[in-house]
Amino acid sequence: MSSFNTIWVRASLLLGMIMAGATFGNAAEQSEGQQLAVARCAACHSLEVPEPATLTMQGKIDGAGPPLHFSGQKYQQTWLTNWLQFPSRITPSGGDFWSNAVVVTEDGDEVDEALLKKHVALEAAQAGAVSDYLMTLKPNPQLTPDFGYTPAKVNMMLAKKDFRKFKGCSGCHRDTPDFGGVSGPELYTAMNRLQPEYIASYIANPRAWDPHTLMPAKSLNDTAIIKLMNYLNQIKEQTQ
């Protein structure tokens, strides 16, 4: 298996060369799923690869939802189709930039539920059409090479300590519904939601996907990344 970090470093150099935005085209050229995505999703989510100059921290702060222009490399379609029909909050604080819904109190940071918007729900046929379209959006194939991930069992006590204490992931993410931070997406559903190649890529080099992400690049080797993925796979099984 090729080194994740070698691949991601090379990929990040190539990323700037392919960040030319595709156009939506006219309605006659769009599939039903694309038309629905433009009409129902584009107001809050990016469907086109953004121009590098637009990728600013202020743009991230102002963003209403996470980017969708690389959905075909990120999500598992079965999960995506179901979620579009029955949307639920993945990041406790909501939105793409967590601080938009966090207020500082005497007891610490808290999520202001009044600032969180309810996500639109699609009918089954609409969700299927939209997910079909979103899965075609794969602008950065060099970032997610197929490395043939095979889940393996880990010692849960040690893996949990590695996740929460040694790697510090619980500062932003939850590995159970009631433990962890609120600024990042929940991770006890990550292996149902996300493609393994994307998880490995994002852990190895988060800024290749989002230059203004708050996710730290911890320079983990392949073994450490696989260990985290195996832990995520086991907690997925326990929360299904």
Secondary structure as UniProt FT lines:
FT   HELIX           4..15
FT   TURN            16..17
FT   HELIX           27..29
FT   HELIX           32..40
FT   TURN            41..44
FT   HELIX           52..54
FT   HELIX           57..62
FT   TURN            69..70
FT   HELIX           71..74
FT   HELIX           77..85
FT   TURN            92..93
FT   HELIX           98..101
FT   STRAND          102..105
FT   TURN            106..107
FT   STRAND          108..111
FT   HELIX           113..115
FT   HELIX           124..134
FT   TURN            135..136
FT   HELIX           141..143
FT   HELIX           156..161
FT   HELIX           162..166
FT   HELIX           169..171
FT   STRAND          174..176
FT   TURN            177..178
FT   STRAND          179..180
FT   TURN            188..189
FT   HELIX           190..193
FT   HELIX           196..204
FT   HELIX           206..208
FT   TURN            211..212
FT   HELIX           222..239
//
